[in-house]
Amino acid sequence: MHKSIDKLLYELEQANKKHTTNMIETLNTITTAETVTLPTENDVKPTNPKDACGVKKVPISGFPVPVILEAGLVKLHGDLKYGRYNWRDAGVRGSVYYDACFRHLAAWWEGEDLDPDSGIHHLSHAITGLAVLRDAMIHDNWEDDRPKETLGFVKELNKKAEEMIQKHNQ
């Protein structure tokens, strides 16, 4: 089983390198943000009426496939440890997922790219944790155990930071 996961990770890494190269080539051809447009009703092929409906629906084609696939591997890792739909069956506490996502982000920030348990990127673990938490929220299957709101706190801190920066740039 480890050989197949290692093979999948290798193939994912190769696909990611190819995707990155393609994206760099594409970005090098773009001169302004105005040259990047999303499909509209006017882009409908006259021979395919499906296009008229399709361009009005939620797009997924712009979401990076390597990230989705890595998140899928993280989800498989969690499925094998905890059960495939455990969060929908038992519900979740917001603090547990907040803590887990933060630990993955902190580990990545401190220079550790891969989670030692799964061998998958810490950022993919954080993304997957947020996806599961959001899904639980959508299905009203989570316990909101956040602390009391601190309304305006972050806004005030950002204002102070801006003032400090302006003061030192004079």
C-alpha positions as CSV (number, residue, x, y, z in Angstrom):
1,M,0.0,0.0,0.0
2,H,2.8,2.4,0.8
3,K,4.3,1.9,-2.7
4,S,1.0,2.9,-4.3
5,I,0.8,6.1,-2.1
6,D,4.4,6.9,-2.8
7,K,3.7,6.4,-6.5
8,L,0.7,8.7,-6.3
9,L,2.7,11.3,-4.4
10,Y,5.5,11.1,-7.1
11,E,2.9,11.5,-9.9
12,L,1.3,14.4,-8.1
13,E,4.7,16.1,-7.7
14,Q,5.4,15.6,-11.4
15,A,2.0,17.0,-12.3
16,N,2.5,19.9,-10.0
17,K,5.8,20.7,-11.6
18,K,4.3,20.6,-15.1
19,H,1.3,22.7,-13.9
20,T,3.7,25.3,-12.3
21,T,5.7,25.5,-15.6
22,N,2.5,25.9,-17.6
23,M,1.2,28.6,-15.2
24,I,4.5,30.5,-15.4
25,E,4.4,30.4,-19.2
26,T,0.8,31.6,-19.2
27,L,1.6,34.4,-16.7
28,N,4.5,35.6,-18.8
29,T,2.1,36.1,-21.7
30,I,-0.3,38.2,-19.7
31,T,0.4,41.9,-19.8
32,T,-2.5,43.2,-17.7
33,A,-5.3,41.8,-15.5
34,E,-7.7,43.0,-18.2
35,T,-6.5,40.3,-20.6
36,V,-7.8,37.5,-18.2
37,T,-11.5,37.0,-18.6
38,L,-14.0,34.5,-17.5
39,P,-16.4,32.9,-20.1
40,T,-19.7,34.7,-20.6
41,E,-22.9,34.0,-22.4
42,N,-21.3,35.5,-25.5
43,D,-18.7,32.7,-25.5
44,V,-21.3,30.1,-26.2
45,K,-20.7,27.8,-29.2
46,P,-23.7,28.0,-31.5
47,T,-23.7,24.2,-31.9
48,N,-23.7,23.4,-28.1
49,P,-26.6,24.8,-26.1
50,K,-25.1,23.2,-22.9
51,D,-22.6,26.1,-23.0
52,A,-25.4,28.7,-22.4
53,C,-26.2,26.9,-19.1
54,G,-22.7,25.9,-18.2
55,V,-21.2,29.4,-18.2
56,K,-23.8,30.5,-15.6
57,K,-22.8,27.9,-13.0
58,V,-20.2,27.7,-10.3
59,P,-16.8,27.3,-12.0
60,I,-14.4,24.7,-10.7
61,S,-12.0,24.7,-13.7
62,G,-9.9,27.5,-12.3
63,F,-9.2,25.7,-9.0
64,P,-5.8,24.2,-8.9
65,V,-6.1,20.4,-9.5
66,P,-2.9,19.5,-7.7
67,V,-4.3,21.1,-4.6
68,I,-7.6,19.2,-4.9
69,L,-5.7,16.0,-5.3
70,E,-3.4,16.6,-2.3
71,A,-6.4,17.5,-0.2
72,G,-7.9,14.2,-1.4
73,L,-4.9,12.3,-0.1
74,V,-5.1,14.1,3.2
75,K,-8.8,13.2,3.3
76,L,-7.9,9.5,2.6
77,H,-5.4,9.7,5.4
78,G,-8.1,11.0,7.8
79,D,-10.6,8.5,6.4
80,L,-8.3,5.6,7.2
81,K,-7.7,6.9,10.8
82,Y,-11.1,8.2,11.8
83,G,-13.7,6.9,9.2
84,R,-14.8,8.3,5.9
85,Y,-17.6,10.7,7.0
86,N,-16.9,10.9,10.7
87,W,-17.5,14.6,10.9
88,R,-20.9,14.3,9.4
89,D,-21.8,11.4,11.6
90,A,-20.6,12.8,14.9
91,G,-20.3,16.5,14.2
92,V,-17.3,18.6,15.0
93,R,-16.2,21.3,17.5
94,G,-14.8,24.4,15.8
95,S,-11.9,24.7,18.2
96,V,-10.6,21.2,17.3
97,Y,-10.4,22.1,13.6
98,Y,-9.1,25.6,14.3
99,D,-6.3,24.1,16.5
100,A,-5.4,21.5,13.9
101,C,-5.3,23.9,11.0
102,F,-3.3,26.4,13.0
103,R,-0.8,23.6,14.0
104,H,-0.3,22.7,10.3
105,L,0.1,26.4,9.3
106,A,2.6,27.0,12.1
107,A,4.6,23.9,11.2
108,W,4.8,25.0,7.6
109,W,5.6,28.6,8.7
110,E,8.5,27.3,10.8
111,G,10.0,25.4,7.8
112,E,8.5,22.0,7.9
113,D,6.8,21.3,4.6
114,L,5.5,17.7,5.0
115,D,3.4,16.4,7.9
116,P,5.6,13.6,9.4
117,D,2.6,11.3,9.9
118,S,1.1,11.4,6.4
119,G,4.0,12.7,4.3
120,I,1.6,15.2,2.7
121,H,2.1,18.9,2.7
122,H,1.1,20.8,5.9
123,L,-0.8,23.4,3.8
124,S,-2.9,20.6,2.2
125,H,-3.8,19.4,5.7
126,A,-4.9,22.9,6.7
127,I,-7.0,23.3,3.5
128,T,-8.6,19.9,4.1
129,G,-9.3,20.7,7.7
130,L,-11.0,24.0,6.7
131,A,-13.0,22.2,4.1
132,V,-14.3,19.7,6.6
133,L,-15.1,22.4,9.1
134,R,-16.9,24.5,6.5
135,D,-18.9,21.4,5.4
136,A,-19.9,20.8,9.0
137,M,-21.0,24.4,9.2
138,I,-23.0,24.2,6.0
139,H,-24.8,21.1,7.3
140,D,-25.3,22.7,10.7
141,N,-23.3,19.8,12.3
142,W,-20.8,21.7,14.3
143,E,-20.4,23.1,17.8
144,D,-19.6,26.7,17.8
145,D,-17.2,26.8,20.8
146,R,-15.4,30.0,19.7
147,P,-14.8,32.5,22.5
148,K,-16.9,35.6,22.9
149,E,-16.5,38.0,20.0
150,T,-14.0,40.8,20.2
151,L,-15.8,43.2,17.8
152,G,-13.5,45.7,16.2
153,F,-10.3,44.4,17.9
154,V,-8.5,43.4,14.7
155,K,-9.6,46.5,12.9
156,E,-8.2,48.6,15.7
157,L,-4.9,46.7,15.7
158,N,-4.6,47.2,11.9
159,K,-5.2,50.9,12.4
160,K,-2.4,51.1,15.0
161,A,-0.1,49.1,12.7
162,E,-0.8,51.6,9.8
163,E,-0.1,54.5,12.2
164,M,3.2,53.0,13.3
165,I,4.3,52.4,9.7
166,Q,3.4,55.9,8.7
167,K,5.3,57.3,11.7
168,H,8.5,55.4,10.8
169,N,8.3,56.2,7.1
170,Q,8.4,60.0,7.6
